[in-house]
Amino acid sequence: MTSTIEKPITIMKMTANLYTGDVKACASFWVDRLQFEKTIEVPEGDSLAFVALQKGSIELMYGSFASLEKDTAVAKAFQRGTSSLFLEVESIQAVFAALEGAPVVAPMHKTFYGSTEFTVKDPAGHLITFAEFAKA
């Protein structure tokens, strides 16, 4: 497919936006275990409607299903299901230790494409794969 746009398209940033029934638990997963920082927190009664998390240049957002329902057009098109994130890390052993007790989907293993990796579930059931590639 050839673009007919003459001006180049500049994308400034891309952020994963996941939904959950428990924003607070998902935020704790990233903040307490992986040292992310909460940059935005939107309350919803005694819970959270939305949270933005950041570590370096990586940003991740979680919204509640209840807050999603307030955006009627998006809520109608949204389909619930498992999402998957892939994170390259410097020390797979340090991340593995930080995630002790998290539900493991795929144990630590070497891949055919040269990484050592494992996959866990976050509190919302999304799959998070952490990978370390051999240093050249």
WOTAGI-V410297 format. One record per helix or strand of 3 or more residues. SS is the DSSP state (A for helix, B for strand). FROM is the first residue (numbers start at 1). TO is the last residue. If there is no record, write none. Layout:
# WOTAGI-V410297
{{SS FROM TO} {SS FROM TO}}
This chain:
# WOTAGI-V410297
{{B 16 20} {A 23 34} {B 37 44} {B 47 55} {B 58 64} {A 65 68} {A 72 77} {B 84 88} {A 92 98} {B 104 110} {B 115 121} {B 127 133}}
